[in-house]
Amino acid sequence: YYTRVAAVARHIYMRSPVGVGSVQKIFGARQSRGTAPSHFCKSSGAVARKALQTLENLKLVEKAPNGGRRLTSQGHRDLDRIAAQMKAASKAKATPAV
């Protein structure tokens, strides 16, 4: 669940505003229909809704006036900080030891 919430936060960071329906579409996959051909199916709406509500309770996301949710200034700052830490960690790992 935490991985899903982090992925939703990243998606809102990249493409905002985001609603429950678009989160469902992101995590949807093909549905096996037995002998009939598979078709795309959206993921659970409850999980998408709860992920957005969790981010809202953490004050990382707020409701957008035109619908959906967008990052707050605190959320943007936190995700920028996490991205910088990840970049520094990957750079430290990538430098060869001579």
C-alpha atoms as one frame of an Amber mdcrd trajectory, in Angstrom:
protein
   0.000   0.000   0.000   2.826   2.440   0.830   4.431   1.782  -2.535   1.123
   2.538  -4.249   0.709   5.799  -2.310   4.276   6.814  -3.206   3.577   6.058
  -6.868   0.410   8.167  -6.743   2.354  11.044  -5.148   4.985  10.820  -7.888
   2.311  10.797 -10.576   0.673  13.906  -9.109   4.130  15.529  -9.025   4.625
  14.792 -12.724   1.072  15.410 -13.964  -1.352  17.478 -11.952  -4.307  17.630
 -11.198  -5.208  13.970 -10.773  -8.545  12.458  -9.799  -9.641   9.015  -8.665
 -10.498   7.945 -12.219  -7.060   8.775 -13.586  -5.378   6.923 -10.709  -7.574
   3.920 -11.523  -6.451   4.137 -15.144  -2.755   4.301 -14.185  -2.882   1.094
 -12.162  -5.315  -0.764 -14.391  -4.243  -3.860 -16.295  -5.668  -6.444 -18.623
  -8.535  -8.493 -17.315  -8.586 -12.193 -18.096 -12.031 -13.109 -19.404 -11.543
 -16.850 -19.696 -11.710 -18.011 -23.307 -12.697 -14.538 -24.556  -9.899 -12.095
 -25.446  -8.483  -9.977 -22.635  -9.434  -6.315 -22.312  -8.127  -3.413 -20.270
  -9.825  -2.920 -16.916  -9.386  -0.087 -14.422  -8.063  -0.876 -10.954 -10.091
  -0.649  -7.748 -11.572   2.762  -7.033 -11.455   2.242  -3.270  -7.670   1.833
  -3.255  -7.192   4.885  -5.491  -9.529   6.966  -3.344  -7.883   5.897  -0.069
  -4.408   6.633  -1.480  -5.470  10.174  -2.390  -7.161  10.625   0.994  -3.999
   9.446   2.765  -1.894  12.000   0.883  -4.487  14.644   1.716  -4.338  13.786
   5.435  -0.537  14.107   5.295  -1.011  17.638   3.861   0.913  16.690   0.697
  -2.095  17.032  -1.609  -5.067  19.389  -1.737  -8.265  19.430  -3.766  -7.953
  21.449  -6.966 -10.687  24.005  -7.694 -11.471  22.429 -11.094 -11.586  18.876
  -9.759  -8.948  16.342  -8.857  -6.074  16.882  -6.496  -2.768  18.720  -6.768
   0.380  19.013  -4.674   0.619  21.553  -1.898   3.770  23.625  -1.483   4.801
  21.344   1.393   4.236  18.274  -0.789   6.311  19.759  -3.591   9.118  20.572
  -1.151   9.091  17.062   0.350   9.153  15.328  -3.033  11.962  17.634  -4.237
  13.968  16.748  -1.125  13.397  13.008  -1.624  14.404  13.275  -5.293  17.625
  15.088  -4.335  18.440  12.396  -1.756  17.850   9.646  -4.318  20.052  11.409
  -6.864  22.862  11.840  -4.333  22.598   8.192  -3.285  22.727   6.947  -6.874
  25.657   9.242  -7.660  27.577   7.975  -4.612  26.862   4.396  -5.614  27.881
   4.972  -9.251  31.339   6.445  -8.551  33.960   3.745  -9.067  36.381   2.997
  -6.251  39.951   3.316  -7.504
